[in-house]
């Protein structure tokens, strides 16, 4: 048996996890910044462009069609009992 130094029981994974978490936070913040910048660019582009063609308004007066006379009038008389 060798009586050399014992290997350390600590694992380097906590350091890697911290590094990964920092990487994910950085990527998240970067993604939010890019989406925000694209939103501002789109808003400015829509604001700067002239309107195409504009709009037209037509005013029409509609007159009612004449009604045909009733073809037959019926009178019904009833007696109360």
C-alpha positions in Angstrom: 0.0 0.0 0.0 1.1 3.5 -0.7 1.0 6.1 1.9 0.8 9.1 -0.5 -1.6 12.0 -0.1 -5.3 11.2 -0.2 -7.3 12.6 -3.1 -9.5 15.6 -2.3 -13.2 14.8 -1.8 -14.3 18.2 -3.1 -15.6 18.2 -6.7 -15.1 21.0 -9.1 -18.8 20.9 -10.1 -20.0 23.8 -7.9 -17.5 26.1 -9.7 -18.7 24.9 -13.1 -22.4 25.4 -12.1 -21.7 29.0 -11.1 -20.0 29.5 -14.4 -22.9 28.0 -16.3 -25.4 30.1 -14.4 -23.4 33.2 -15.1 -23.3 32.2 -18.8 -27.1 31.7 -18.9 -27.7 35.0 -17.2 -25.4 36.8 -19.6 -27.1 35.1 -22.6 -30.5 36.0 -21.3 -29.6 39.6 -20.7 -28.0 39.8 -24.2 -31.2 38.2 -25.7 -33.4 40.7 -24.0 -31.2 43.6 -25.2 -31.3 42.3 -28.8 -35.1 42.0 -28.8 -35.4 45.4 -27.2 -33.1 47.0 -29.9 -35.1 45.2 -32.7 -38.3 46.6 -31.3 -37.0 50.1 -31.2 -35.6 49.7 -34.8 -39.0 48.4 -36.0 -40.8 51.3 -34.3 -38.6 53.9 -35.8 -38.9 52.3 -39.2 -42.7 52.3 -39.0 -42.6 55.9 -37.7 -40.3 57.2 -40.4 -42.0 55.7 -43.5 -44.5 57.8 -45.3 -48.0 56.5 -45.6 -48.7 54.7 -48.8 -51.6 56.2 -50.8 -53.5 57.6 -47.9 -57.2 57.0 -47.6 -60.3 58.2 -49.5 -63.7 58.8 -48.2 -66.8 58.5 -50.4 -70.1 60.0 -49.2 -73.2 58.5 -50.8 -76.8 59.3 -50.0 -79.1 56.3 -50.2 -82.7 56.9 -50.9 -85.3 54.3 -49.8 -87.0 52.3 -52.5 -90.8 52.7 -52.8 -92.9 50.1 -51.2 -95.5 48.1 -53.2 -99.1 48.5 -51.9 -100.5 45.6 -49.9 -102.2 43.3 -52.3 -105.2 42.4 -50.1 -106.7 43.7 -46.8 -108.6 41.2 -44.7 -110.8 42.2 -41.7 -111.7 39.5 -39.2 -114.5 40.2 -36.7 -115.1 37.9 -33.7 -117.8 37.9 -31.0 -117.1 37.5 -27.4 -119.0 34.6 -25.6 
